[in-house]
Amino acid sequence: MNTSVDSTTPVAERARFATVPPQRSGARWTDPQTLSLRTPAERPPRPRRRRTPLRRSTVIRLVIAAAILLAGVAMATVGSAPTGSGGMTLPIAVTITVFLLAVWAWAATALDDTLVAFLAAVALIVTGILPATTFFASLGDETIWLLIGAFVIAAGVSSSGLALRGAAHLLRFARGPRSLFHLTTVALTITAFAVPATSGRAALAVPVFTAVADLLPGRERVVRALALLMPTVVLLSAVGSLLGAGAHIITDQLLRAAGEPGFSFLGWLWLGLPLAVVSSHAACEIILWRFTRRADRATPLRLTPADIARSATTHVTGPLSAVERRAAILLGAVIVLWATEPLHHLTPALVALLGAVAAVSPGIGCTTFPSAVTRVPWSLLLFLSATLALASALTSTGAATWLSTTALAPLSGLGTASAVVFVLVVIAVSTAAHLLIPSRSARSAAIIPVVISLAPALGVDPMAAAFASTAAAGFCHTLPSSAKPVAMFADPDVVPHGFTPKDLRRLSVLLAPAMFVLVAVFALWIWPAMGLPLLR
């Protein structure tokens, strides 16, 4: 069945089709309500379900889960013995088993990431490993309120149409595909400071893509390359801001739970923005080279804000509206206050809370409180609080220390080179982890605690190793299911004339090694020169 939608279909309607399928005609589709009104004699017989054998992948997953449980029982037996062995205790055995089962569930099951984190936390509470007060206190963590305030502010900025207007005026300087692609990269990188979620930034990019694609009839290669570019830049440029992705907040939380100072908004900006800019524009050139021809890149084009206005739901031409002016002042003030924290000593969470209150206040705000609250991803916030509790259990029970002493045996014979090898392994694993764990937040929750526990024993700074891991995890382009922005632009009902899974694989073959090299260069040389030493 062909589910593609004509390019003239409104963007909101195409987005709706992503979750609500359109009505189908023909004998293959029947209205469920009409079917329920038929008499039993008129209803068609139900086909018998055919029993199918278990898939090989399902068997492998069950075997892995059984192996984790058996290993947990073995560790618990050793830990409960009077003499113990290798520092193993019963709390350490239970904590490691629960943590590994959570990682398995994130990678091998269709369970919601937040549900898995909650089940793991409940298991630790029931077994007496994690105090219930510690778990409940994580919901009031300062970082949770930072995200709540940031999402409320982002809801006001997005609803005002200010972001779309800015993109429309920036793209008018394009004179060809290469300048169009690099200007699009600049515009999408800037949105990392306005919308603290990669899926929200991708949603902002959909109407821009639609408008540009409508102006490029007969240039399918350029349109397909642009469809690849937008989610790629959204994901790679997120590292420029502490609020660019939930995984960044998780990394900062886990570092603080382990006794490290963590990152400020300005500190993350100083380290992450150069990598965001370099990686995004490098990916732009890779996409241009791989998916367009020289004749495509040589053909001139011209865009105007009026062209984009035809597909936009808000005004992108003319003077700024009152709501847009208020949104611009609010966003600028909040970013300045975040960046100048050493001067006024207002915490980022307090600044976000003040900005959120201003965003929903009548007369000075740019949205309403009920509308803004519905835009807050509460599931992500609950996931963050649960992972913070898991990190606390790993540290308090000594499980993190036991993991570090046990896992470092293969690297002990490398001498001074062990630190560099460790960092390179961390970057490689973080780059490839999206093939097993589709959620970026879940990847950080699974990888960062291990990285933090292993780094000190090798003389590697935990903050440097964790930052490199989080930056490398920004690459998740191999499969449409690996990231929501990629899935959005791969859906023909949301973005027609986009790309195929084969196109993603062609891009991944080049972009994956490029990201590995970039992150390694930054971790080994550039970030130490900028104030984040790799070695302690």
Rosetta blueprint (number, residue, H / E / L):
1 M L
2 N L
3 T L
4 S L
5 V L
6 D L
7 S L
8 T L
9 T L
10 P L
11 V H
12 A H
13 E H
14 R H
15 A H
16 R H
17 F H
18 A L
19 T L
20 V L
21 P L
22 P L
23 Q L
24 R L
25 S L
26 G L
27 A L
28 R L
29 W L
30 T L
31 D L
32 P H
33 Q H
34 T H
35 L H
36 S H
37 L L
38 R L
39 T L
40 P L
41 A L
42 E L
43 R L
44 P L
45 P L
46 R L
47 P L
48 R L
49 R L
50 R L
51 R L
52 T L
53 P L
54 L L
55 R L
56 R H
57 S H
58 T H
59 V H
60 I H
61 R H
62 L H
63 V H
64 I H
65 A H
66 A H
67 A H
68 I H
69 L H
70 L H
71 A H
72 G H
73 V H
74 A H
75 M H
76 A H
77 T H
78 V H
79 G H
80 S H
81 A L
82 P L
83 T L
84 G L
85 S L
86 G L
87 G L
88 M L
89 T L
90 L H
91 P H
92 I H
93 A H
94 V H
95 T H
96 I H
97 T H
98 V H
99 F H
100 L H
101 L H
102 A H
103 V H
104 W H
105 A H
106 W H
107 A H
108 A H
109 T L
110 A L
111 L L
112 D L
113 D H
114 T H
115 L H
116 V H
117 A H
118 F H
119 L H
120 A H
121 A H
122 V H
123 A H
124 L H
125 I H
126 V H
127 T L
128 G L
129 I L
130 L L
131 P L
132 A H
133 T H
134 T H
135 F H
136 F H
137 A H
138 S H
139 L L
140 G L
141 D L
142 E H
143 T H
144 I H
145 W H
146 L H
147 L H
148 I H
149 G H
150 A H
151 F H
152 V H
153 I H
154 A H
155 A H
156 G H
157 V H
158 S H
159 S H
160 S H
161 G L
162 L H
163 A H
164 L H
165 R H
166 G H
167 A H
168 A H
169 H H
170 L H
171 L H
172 R L
173 F L
174 A L
175 R L
176 G L
177 P H
178 R H
179 S H
180 L H
181 F H
182 H H
183 L H
184 T H
185 T H
186 V H
187 A H
188 L H
189 T H
190 I H
191 T H
192 A H
193 F H
194 A L
195 V L
196 P L
197 A L
198 T H
199 S H
200 G H
201 R H
202 A H
203 A H
204 L H
205 A H
206 V H
207 P H
208 V H
209 F H
210 T H
211 A H
212 V H
213 A H
214 D H
215 L L
216 L L
217 P L
218 G L
219 R L
220 E H
221 R H
222 V H
223 V H
224 R H
225 A H
226 L H
227 A H
228 L H
229 L H
230 M H
231 P H
232 T H
233 V H
234 V H
235 L H
236 L H
237 S H
238 A H
239 V H
240 G H
241 S L
242 L L
243 L L
244 G L
245 A L
246 G H
247 A H
248 H H
249 I H
250 I H
251 T H
252 D H
253 Q H
254 L H
255 L H
256 R H
257 A H
258 A L
259 G L
260 E L
261 P L
262 G L
263 F L
264 S L
265 F H
266 L H
267 G H
268 W H
269 L H
270 W H
271 L H
272 G H
273 L H
274 P H
275 L H
276 A H
277 V H
278 V H
279 S H
280 S H
281 H H
282 A H
283 A H
284 C H
285 E H
286 I H
287 I H
288 L H
289 W H
290 R H
291 F H
292 T L
293 R L
294 R H
295 A H
296 D H
297 R H
298 A H
299 T L
300 P L
301 L L
302 R L
303 L L
304 T L
305 P H
306 A H
307 D H
308 I H
309 A H
310 R L
311 S L
312 A L
313 T L
314 T L
315 H L
316 V L
317 T L
318 G L
319 P L
320 L L
321 S L
322 A H
323 V H
324 E H
325 R H
326 R H
327 A H
328 A H
329 I H
330 L H
331 L H
332 G H
333 A H
334 V H
335 I H
336 V H
337 L H
338 W H
339 A H
340 T L
341 E H
342 P H
343 L H
344 H H
345 H L
346 L L
347 T L
348 P H
349 A H
350 L H
351 V H
352 A H
353 L H
354 L H
355 G H
356 A H
357 V H
358 A H
359 A H
360 V H
361 S L
362 P L
363 G L
364 I L
365 G L
366 C L
367 T L
368 T L
369 F H
370 P H
371 S H
372 A H
373 V H
374 T H
375 R L
376 V L
377 P L
378 W H
379 S H
380 L H
381 L H
382 L H
383 F H
384 L H
385 S H
386 A H
387 T H
388 L H
389 A H
390 L H
391 A H
392 S H
393 A H
394 L H
395 T H
396 S H
397 T L
398 G L
399 A H
400 A H
401 T H
402 W H
403 L H
404 S H
405 T H
406 T H
407 A H
408 L L
409 A H
410 P H
411 L H
412 S H
413 G H
414 L H
415 G H
416 T H
417 A H
418 S H
419 A H
420 V H
421 V H
422 F H
423 V H
424 L H
425 V H
426 V H
427 I H
428 A H
429 V H
430 S H
431 T H
432 A H
433 A H
434 H H
435 L H
436 L L
437 I L
438 P L
439 S L
440 R H
441 S H
442 A H
443 R H
444 S H
445 A H
446 A H
447 I H
448 I H
449 P H
450 V H
451 V H
452 I H
453 S H
454 L H
455 A L
456 P H
457 A H
458 L H
459 G L
460 V E
461 D L
462 P H
463 M H
464 A H
465 A H
466 A H
467 F H
468 A H
469 S H
470 T H
471 A H
472 A H
473 A L
474 G L
475 F L
476 C L
477 H L
478 T L
479 L L
480 P H
481 S H
482 S H
483 A L
484 K H
485 P H
486 V H
487 A H
488 M H
489 F H
490 A H
491 D L
492 P L
493 D L
494 V L
495 V L
496 P L
497 H L
498 G L
499 F L
500 T L
501 P H
502 K H
503 D H
504 L H
505 R H
506 R H
507 L H
508 S H
509 V H
510 L H
511 L H
512 A H
513 P H
514 A H
515 M H
516 F H
517 V H
518 L H
519 V H
520 A H
521 V H
522 F H
523 A H
524 L H
525 W H
526 I H
527 W H
528 P H
529 A H
530 M L
531 G L
532 L L
533 P L
534 L L
535 L E
536 R L
